[in-house]
Amino acid sequence: MELLEADEVIQFERLLRVYGFTPSDFSLDAVDTTDPKTDEIPALQGELTVRCALTGQEKHYLISDSTSWLGHFGADLKKGAFLSHAVLNERLPDSRSQKSGH
């Protein structure tokens, strides 16, 4: 079992496309923080860093059986995370030229 499963990466890429990004705009870095000394059946745990190459912004998410990093990531995208004025200007039509009729 991997920290990031293939289906999670596919869902991540779908979310990016929904919000107008491409997968190449982002990188994922997962670090395994599972305690190897635990007496319990080991459940994978980790920390995920999502970086946006367009803005340089990054966010950190916990990975475990009891958290949904994809849910948190999707909520962050919905709130406008990873956007900057430069990215917004690049992705949205120029409202000034529409108002002036140009």
MDAnalysis code that builds the backbone (N, CA, C; Angstrom):
import MDAnalysis as mda
import numpy as np

u = mda.Universe.empty(306, n_residues=102, atom_resindex=np.repeat(np.arange(102), 3), trajectory=True)
u.add_TopologyAttr("name", ["N", "CA", "C"] * 102)
u.add_TopologyAttr("resid", np.arange(1, 103))
u.add_TopologyAttr("resname", ["MET", "GLU", "LEU", "LEU", "GLU", "ALA", "ASP", "GLU", "VAL", "ILE", "GLN", "PHE", "GLU", "ARG", "LEU", "LEU", "ARG", "VAL", "TYR", "GLY", "PHE", "THR", "PRO", "SER", "ASP", "PHE", "SER", "LEU", "ASP", "ALA", "VAL", "ASP", "THR", "THR", "ASP", "PRO", "LYS", "THR", "ASP", "GLU", "ILE", "PRO", "ALA", "LEU", "GLN", "GLY", "GLU", "LEU", "THR", "VAL", "ARG", "CYS", "ALA", "LEU", "THR", "GLY", "GLN", "GLU", "LYS", "HIS", "TYR", "LEU", "ILE", "SER", "ASP", "SER", "THR", "SER", "TRP", "LEU", "GLY", "HIS", "PHE", "GLY", "ALA", "ASP", "LEU", "LYS", "LYS", "GLY", "ALA", "PHE", "LEU", "SER", "HIS", "ALA", "VAL", "LEU", "ASN", "GLU", "ARG", "LEU", "PRO", "ASP", "SER", "ARG", "SER", "GLN", "LYS", "SER", "GLY", "HIS"])
u.atoms.positions = np.array([
    [0.845, -1.184, 0.000],
    [0.000, 0.000, 0.000],
    [0.890, 1.246, 0.000],
    [0.549, 2.187, -0.848],
    [1.301, 3.428, -0.995],
    [0.631, 4.545, -0.204],
    [1.425, 5.555, 0.145],
    [0.844, 6.734, 0.787],
    [-0.176, 7.400, -0.137],
    [0.193, 7.551, -1.389],
    [-0.718, 8.096, -2.392],
    [-1.067, 6.986, -3.373],
    [-2.314, 6.614, -3.376],
    [-2.769, 5.570, -4.287],
    [-3.012, 6.174, -5.672],
    [-2.937, 5.344, -6.694],
    [-3.115, 5.798, -8.076],
    [-4.476, 6.461, -8.272],
    [-5.532, 5.916, -7.661],
    [-6.860, 6.509, -7.824],
    [-6.944, 7.889, -7.165],
    [-6.175, 8.110, -6.101],
    [-6.149, 9.431, -5.471],
    [-5.486, 10.457, -6.388],
    [-4.438, 10.039, -7.060],
    [-3.750, 10.944, -7.990],
    [-4.685, 11.292, -9.149],
    [-5.439, 10.322, -9.627],
    [-6.412, 10.565, -10.701],
    [-7.475, 11.553, -10.230],
    [-7.982, 11.379, -9.009],
    [-8.978, 12.305, -8.458],
    [-8.382, 13.705, -8.271],
    [-7.139, 13.768, -7.824],
    [-6.425, 15.033, -7.671],
    [-6.362, 15.761, -9.008],
    [-5.990, 15.057, -10.061],
    [-5.886, 15.659, -11.385],
    [-7.241, 16.114, -11.905],
    [-8.302, 15.352, -11.603],
    [-9.658, 15.768, -11.990],
    [-10.035, 17.077, -11.305],
    [-9.746, 17.168, -10.008],
    [-10.042, 18.397, -9.273],
    [-9.304, 19.585, -9.885],
    [-8.053, 19.379, -10.234],
    [-7.284, 20.463, -10.849],
    [-7.965, 20.952, -12.121],
    [-8.394, 20.035, -12.952],
    [-9.028, 20.410, -14.221],
    [-10.347, 21.147, -13.988],
    [-11.107, 20.715, -12.984],
    [-12.374, 21.386, -12.661],
    [-12.139, 22.863, -12.352],
    [-11.024, 23.156, -11.694],
    [-10.732, 24.531, -11.291],
    [-9.776, 25.246, -12.254],
    [-9.617, 24.681, -13.446],
    [-8.875, 25.373, -14.501],
    [-7.371, 25.213, -14.477],
    [-6.875, 24.292, -13.700],
    [-5.437, 24.029, -13.656],
    [-5.119, 22.798, -14.493],
    [-3.858, 22.594, -14.766],
    [-3.404, 21.353, -15.388],
    [-2.495, 20.640, -14.386],
    [-2.429, 19.324, -14.461],
    [-1.575, 18.590, -13.526],
    [-0.121, 19.057, -13.547],
    [0.361, 19.520, -14.684],
    [1.751, 19.969, -14.748],
    [1.978, 21.271, -13.971],
    [0.881, 21.938, -13.565],
    [0.990, 23.144, -12.738],
    [1.370, 22.816, -11.292],
    [1.282, 21.544, -10.913],
    [1.433, 21.145, -9.511],
    [2.426, 20.010, -9.326],
    [2.961, 19.946, -8.119],
    [3.777, 18.793, -7.729],
    [3.298, 18.316, -6.363],
    [3.454, 17.032, -6.135],
    [3.084, 16.395, -4.875],
    [4.330, 15.802, -4.238],
    [4.468, 16.005, -2.937],
    [5.588, 15.419, -2.199],
    [5.037, 14.803, -0.926],
    [5.035, 13.479, -0.862],
    [4.497, 12.761, 0.291],
    [5.634, 12.203, 1.138],
    [5.520, 12.407, 2.451],
    [6.517, 11.900, 3.395],
    [5.817, 10.951, 4.358],
    [6.332, 9.737, 4.454],
    [5.764, 8.728, 5.354],
    [6.150, 9.054, 6.794],
    [5.145, 9.249, 7.648],
    [5.386, 9.516, 9.072],
    [4.854, 8.396, 9.949],
    [4.594, 7.233, 9.359],
    [4.091, 6.089, 10.104],
    [5.103, 5.690, 11.178],
    [4.628, 5.465, 12.399],
    [5.493, 5.059, 13.500],
    [5.789, 3.564, 13.373],
    [7.012, 3.189, 13.041],
    [7.332, 1.765, 12.864],
    [7.353, 0.992, 14.182],
    [7.364, 1.688, 15.304],
    [7.448, 1.030, 16.607],
    [6.088, 0.755, 17.235],
    [5.018, 1.157, 16.572],
    [3.697, 0.969, 17.154],
    [3.350, -0.514, 17.271],
    [2.618, -0.857, 18.321],
    [2.181, -2.243, 18.526],
    [0.898, -2.540, 17.766],
    [0.233, -1.509, 17.310],
    [-1.017, -1.689, 16.588],
    [-0.735, -2.080, 15.146],
    [-1.793, -2.537, 14.495],
    [-1.663, -2.816, 13.067],
    [-1.329, -1.490, 12.403],
    [-0.191, -1.432, 11.724],
    [0.235, -0.132, 11.202],
    [-0.679, 0.401, 10.111],
    [-1.204, 1.557, 10.371],
    [-1.947, 2.285, 9.350],
    [-0.994, 3.347, 8.818],
    [-0.971, 3.477, 7.522],
    [-0.073, 4.455, 6.934],
    [-0.479, 5.866, 7.332],
    [0.506, 6.662, 7.644],
    [0.304, 8.068, 7.943],
    [1.386, 8.850, 7.227],
    [1.052, 10.059, 6.869],
    [2.051, 10.874, 6.207],
    [1.635, 12.316, 6.100],
    [2.533, 13.074, 5.532],
    [2.283, 14.482, 5.265],
    [2.480, 14.708, 3.774],
    [1.556, 15.422, 3.192],
    [1.592, 15.697, 1.766],
    [1.749, 17.191, 1.554],
    [2.705, 17.561, 0.729],
    [2.868, 18.956, 0.334],
    [2.453, 19.070, -1.125],
    [1.502, 19.975, -1.376],
    [1.053, 20.267, -2.732],
    [1.619, 21.639, -3.090],
    [2.387, 21.699, -4.172],
    [2.996, 22.957, -4.613],
    [2.446, 23.355, -5.978],
    [2.152, 24.641, -6.117],
    [1.699, 25.179, -7.390],
    [2.864, 25.915, -8.044],
    [3.295, 25.433, -9.194],
    [4.428, 26.050, -9.890],
    [4.082, 27.445, -10.411],
    [2.818, 27.700, -10.684],
    [2.410, 29.001, -11.221],
    [2.543, 30.123, -10.206],
    [2.273, 29.804, -8.940],
    [2.238, 30.848, -7.913],
    [3.313, 30.678, -6.845],
    [3.916, 29.490, -6.772],
    [4.880, 29.212, -5.719],
    [4.230, 28.873, -4.390],
    [2.907, 28.882, -4.358],
    [2.200, 28.573, -3.112],
    [2.231, 27.074, -2.840],
    [2.191, 26.746, -1.562],
    [2.095, 25.339, -1.186],
    [1.177, 25.188, 0.014],
    [0.577, 24.022, 0.096],
    [-0.287, 23.674, 1.224],
    [0.100, 22.284, 1.681],
    [-0.131, 22.037, 2.966],
    [0.228, 20.757, 3.576],
    [-1.038, 20.045, 4.044],
    [-1.066, 18.746, 3.826],
    [-2.215, 17.933, 4.195],
    [-1.729, 16.673, 4.903],
    [-2.515, 16.221, 5.875],
    [-2.236, 14.949, 6.547],
    [-2.821, 13.821, 5.724],
    [-2.086, 12.732, 5.660],
    [-2.542, 11.533, 4.963],
    [-2.707, 10.448, 6.017],
    [-3.889, 9.877, 6.092],
    [-4.117, 8.735, 6.981],
    [-5.444, 8.092, 6.609],
    [-5.734, 6.982, 7.269],
    [-7.003, 6.310, 7.025],
    [-8.185, 7.136, 7.530],
    [-7.924, 8.058, 8.461],
    [-9.023, 8.825, 9.067],
    [-9.146, 10.249, 8.520],
    [-8.351, 10.601, 7.529],
    [-8.459, 11.936, 6.937],
    [-8.668, 11.833, 5.432],
    [-9.245, 12.854, 4.875],
    [-9.456, 12.913, 3.439],
    [-8.714, 14.125, 2.887],
    [-7.460, 13.925, 2.545],
    [-6.686, 15.050, 2.025],
    [-7.308, 15.590, 0.752],
    [-7.910, 14.709, -0.052],
    [-8.548, 15.171, -1.283],
    [-9.730, 16.084, -0.989],
    [-10.480, 15.770, 0.054],
    [-11.595, 16.631, 0.460],
    [-11.114, 17.999, 0.889],
    [-10.035, 18.024, 1.671],
    [-9.459, 19.298, 2.118],
    [-8.872, 20.071, 0.936],
    [-8.198, 19.367, 0.034],
    [-7.618, 20.007, -1.137],
    [-8.717, 20.609, -2.014],
    [-9.782, 19.850, -2.249],
    [-10.904, 20.346, -3.043],
    [-11.543, 21.577, -2.414],
    [-11.701, 21.556, -1.090],
    [-12.264, 22.719, -0.390],
    [-11.347, 23.929, -0.526],
    [-10.048, 23.692, -0.460],
    [-9.098, 24.798, -0.632],
    [-9.188, 25.386, -2.039],
    [-9.285, 24.521, -3.047],
    [-9.428, 25.016, -4.419],
    [-10.700, 25.836, -4.567],
    [-11.772, 25.359, -3.953],
    [-13.057, 26.059, -4.034],
    [-12.959, 27.458, -3.425],
    [-12.132, 27.604, -2.389],
    [-11.950, 28.903, -1.726],
    [-10.932, 29.786, -2.458],
    [-10.351, 29.283, -3.549],
    [-9.416, 30.093, -4.328],
    [-7.961, 29.882, -3.984],
    [-7.660, 28.823, -3.251],
    [-6.257, 28.539, -2.933],
    [-5.469, 28.338, -4.226],
    [-4.224, 28.705, -4.187],
    [-3.272, 28.547, -5.279],
    [-3.471, 29.572, -6.397],
    [-4.403, 30.494, -6.208],
    [-4.587, 31.537, -7.204],
    [-3.847, 32.784, -6.754],
    [-3.355, 33.522, -7.692],
    [-2.741, 34.823, -7.422],
    [-3.309, 35.802, -8.433],
    [-3.049, 37.077, -8.253],
    [-3.545, 38.062, -9.204],
    [-3.007, 37.786, -10.601],
    [-1.763, 37.373, -10.702],
    [-1.168, 37.091, -12.013],
    [-1.884, 35.931, -12.685],
    [-2.180, 34.882, -11.915],
    [-2.869, 33.715, -12.476],
    [-4.293, 34.100, -12.852],
    [-4.971, 34.855, -11.989],
    [-6.331, 35.287, -12.304],
    [-6.358, 36.126, -13.571],
    [-5.428, 37.055, -13.713],
    [-5.384, 37.899, -14.899],
    [-5.114, 37.090, -16.158],
    [-4.301, 36.045, -16.023],
    [-3.974, 35.196, -17.166],
    [-5.170, 34.343, -17.571],
    [-5.957, 33.895, -16.587],
    [-7.025, 32.936, -16.858],
    [-8.381, 33.580, -17.139],
    [-8.587, 34.801, -16.688],
    [-9.874, 35.455, -16.878],
    [-9.774, 36.491, -17.986],
    [-10.874, 36.669, -18.734],
    [-10.850, 37.712, -19.759],
    [-10.633, 39.078, -19.122],
    [-10.012, 39.970, -19.837],
    [-9.747, 41.320, -19.337],
    [-11.062, 42.085, -19.284],
    [-11.547, 42.331, -18.080],
    [-12.836, 42.992, -17.901],
    [-12.789, 44.441, -18.373],
    [-11.612, 45.070, -18.329],
    [-11.509, 46.464, -18.777],
    [-11.770, 46.575, -20.266],
    [-11.265, 45.644, -21.065],
    [-11.463, 45.727, -22.508],
    [-12.909, 45.409, -22.866],
    [-13.586, 44.585, -22.063],
    [-14.995, 44.286, -22.318],
    [-15.857, 45.495, -22.030],
    [-15.523, 46.251, -20.978],
    [-16.312, 47.424, -20.609],
    [-16.164, 48.536, -21.643],
    [-14.976, 48.679, -22.193],
    [-14.741, 49.772, -23.139],
    [-15.090, 49.390, -24.568],
    [-15.474, 48.134, -24.769],
    [-15.867, 47.678, -26.090],
    [-14.726, 47.272, -26.981],
    [-13.531, 47.133, -26.447],
    [-12.361, 46.731, -27.239],
    [-12.208, 45.246, -27.254],
])
